[in-house]
Amino acid sequence: MSNLNQIPTSRIEAFSDGVIAIIITVMVFDLKLQEIPTDKTVWSELLKLTPKFISYSISFLMLAIMWVNHHQLFHQIKHTDRKLLWYSIHLLFWMSIIPFGTNFIGANPLLWQASFFYGIIFFMSALSFTILRNYVIKNNLLHESINKQAHIKIRNKNRIALTIYLLAALVSFFSVYISFVLFLVVPTMYFVPEKITHLEK
């Protein structure tokens, strides 16, 4: 029987990959067209999907960024333990709510409540990942060849993203347009993912 405190990372990586794939699949199911009566109304019907497509695109980018960061982090971990498993499940919980927020803001782009919940969901997703990374660093779960200072720099970048998400949620009370612009800042900030080789000594 394997020691629960020395669990290989491969199982949680496979589980996380499966969950994230399902999340993206659920999101894309919301991009549905109604029956189009004539070819003259094709473009007008497609234009109606613009808010949903934009919200889907932002959510897809953020899920991709979280998946890349999660993959890179677990590539550098020696083994997992019980707490790390639960921190990962906590992260997946918030990520699994992203389709709800995406659908909400896509169907109601001018409602401040939609922007608020969208921002809070991403804030909690980013917060749960930051907690997970902090636990890994604090409990020396990284391979010895990994530069912990580089991880601290990434953690600080994550904190900036947290601040932007929270600000986007709060700004939605006053302007959903400014809130939307803030949602675009984070994927832009992470456009070029951190390379694993940069984290090695």
C-alpha positions in Angstrom: 0.0 0.0 0.0 1.4 3.4 -0.9 2.1 5.9 1.7 -0.6 8.7 1.6 2.1 11.2 2.5 4.2 10.2 -0.6 1.6 10.2 -3.4 3.0 10.6 -7.0 1.7 13.7 -8.7 0.6 11.9 -11.8 -2.8 10.9 -10.5 -3.9 14.4 -9.4 -2.5 15.8 -12.7 -4.6 13.3 -14.7 -7.7 14.1 -12.5 -7.2 17.8 -12.9 -6.7 17.6 -16.6 -10.0 15.6 -16.9 -12.0 18.1 -14.8 -10.6 21.1 -16.7 -11.5 19.5 -20.1 -15.0 18.9 -18.9 -15.3 22.5 -17.7 -14.3 23.8 -21.1 -16.7 21.4 -22.8 -19.6 22.7 -20.6 -18.7 26.3 -21.5 -18.7 25.8 -25.2 -22.2 24.1 -25.0 -23.6 27.5 -24.2 -22.6 28.9 -27.6 -25.8 27.8 -29.3 -27.6 29.4 -32.3 -31.3 29.4 -32.6 -32.8 28.1 -35.8 -32.2 30.6 -38.5 -35.2 31.1 -40.8 -33.4 32.7 -43.8 -29.9 33.3 -45.0 -30.5 37.0 -44.6 -30.6 36.8 -40.8 -27.4 34.7 -40.4 -25.1 37.6 -39.5 -27.6 39.3 -37.2 -28.1 36.0 -35.3 -24.3 35.5 -35.1 -23.9 39.0 -33.8 -26.3 38.2 -30.9 -23.7 35.6 -29.8 -21.0 38.3 -29.5 -21.2 38.8 -25.7 -21.3 35.0 -25.1 -18.3 34.5 -27.4 -16.3 37.2 -25.8 -17.0 35.9 -22.3 -16.2 32.3 -23.5 -12.9 33.5 -25.0 -11.8 35.3 -21.8 -12.8 32.3 -19.6 -11.0 29.9 -22.0 -7.8 32.0 -21.8 -8.0 32.1 -18.0 -8.6 28.4 -17.8 -5.7 27.8 -20.1 -3.4 29.9 -18.0 -4.5 28.2 -14.8 -4.0 24.8 -16.5 -0.5 25.7 -17.7 0.5 27.1 -14.2 -1.0 24.0 -12.5 0.9 21.7 -14.9 4.2 23.5 -14.4 3.8 23.5 -10.7 3.1 19.8 -10.4 5.9 19.1 -12.8 8.2 20.6 -10.2 6.7 18.8 -7.1 8.4 15.7 -5.7 5.2 14.2 -4.3 1.8 15.2 -3.0 0.2 14.8 0.4 -3.3 14.7 1.8 -3.5 18.5 2.3 -2.2 19.2 -1.2 -4.8 16.9 -2.6 -7.6 18.9 -0.8 -6.0 22.3 -1.9 -6.1 21.0 -5.5 -9.8 19.9 -5.1 -10.5 23.4 -3.6 -9.0 25.0 -6.8 -11.0 22.7 -9.1 -14.2 23.6 -7.2 -13.9 27.3 -8.0 -12.7 26.5 -11.6 -15.8 24.3 -12.1 -18.1 27.4 -11.3 -16.4 29.4 -14.2 -19.0 28.1 -16.8 -21.8 29.5 -14.6 -20.1 32.9 -14.5 -19.3 32.8 -18.2 -23.0 32.0 -19.0 -24.3 34.7 -16.6 -22.1 37.5 -18.0 -22.5 36.3 -21.6 -26.3 36.4 -21.4 -26.4 39.6 -19.3 -23.3 41.7 -20.3 -24.8 45.0 -19.0 -25.8 43.7 -15.5 -23.4 44.7 -12.8 -24.3 41.6 -10.9 -23.0 39.4 -13.7 -19.7 41.2 -13.8 -19.5 41.1 -10.0 -20.0 37.3 -9.8 -17.7 36.8 -12.8 -14.9 38.7 -11.0 -15.5 37.0 -7.7 -15.3 33.5 -9.3 -12.0 34.3 -10.9 -10.8 35.9 -7.7 -11.5 32.8 -5.7 -10.0 30.6 -8.4 -6.8 32.6 -8.4 -6.8 32.8 -4.5 -7.1 29.0 -4.3 -4.2 28.5 -6.6 -2.1 31.0 -4.6 -2.9 29.1 -1.4 -1.9 25.8 -3.2 1.4 27.3 -4.4 2.2 28.8 -0.9 1.6 25.4 0.7 4.0 23.7 -1.8 6.7 26.3 -1.1 6.2 26.4 2.7 6.3 22.6 3.0 9.3 22.0 0.8 7.5 19.9 -1.7 9.5 21.2 -4.7 12.4 19.3 -6.2 15.7 20.4 -4.8 16.8 21.7 -8.3 13.9 24.2 -8.3 14.6 27.9 -7.5 12.2 28.8 -4.8 12.8 32.5 -5.3 11.5 32.2 -8.8 8.3 30.7 -7.4 8.0 33.6 -5.0 8.2 36.0 -7.9 5.4 34.1 -9.6 3.4 34.2 -6.4 3.7 38.0 -6.4 2.4 38.0 -10.0 -0.5 35.9 -8.8 -1.2 38.5 -6.2 -1.4 41.2 -8.8 -4.0 39.1 -10.7 -5.9 38.7 -7.4 -6.0 42.4 -6.9 -7.2 43.0 -10.5 -10.0 40.4 -10.2 -11.2 41.9 -7.0 -11.0 45.4 -8.4 -13.0 44.3 -11.5 -15.7 42.9 -9.3 -16.0 46.0 -7.2 -15.8 48.4 -10.2 -18.8 46.6 -11.7 -21.0 48.5 -9.2 -20.1 51.7 -11.2 -19.2 50.6 -14.7 -19.4 47.2 -16.3 -17.2 48.5 -19.2 -14.3 49.3 -16.9 -14.8 46.0 -15.2 -14.6 44.3 -18.6 -11.4 46.0 -19.5 -9.9 44.8 -16.2 -10.9 41.2 -17.0 -8.8 41.6 -20.2 -5.7 42.7 -18.2 -5.0 39.4 -16.5 -4.8 37.2 -19.6 -2.7 39.9 -21.3 -0.3 39.8 -18.2 0.0 36.0 -18.5 0.1 35.9 -22.3 3.6 34.4 -22.2 3.6 31.6 -19.6 6.6 31.2 -17.3 9.0 28.6 -18.6 9.9 25.7 -16.4 13.6 26.2 -17.3 13.5 29.7 -15.8 12.6 28.1 -12.4 15.7 25.9 -12.3 18.9 26.8 -10.5 
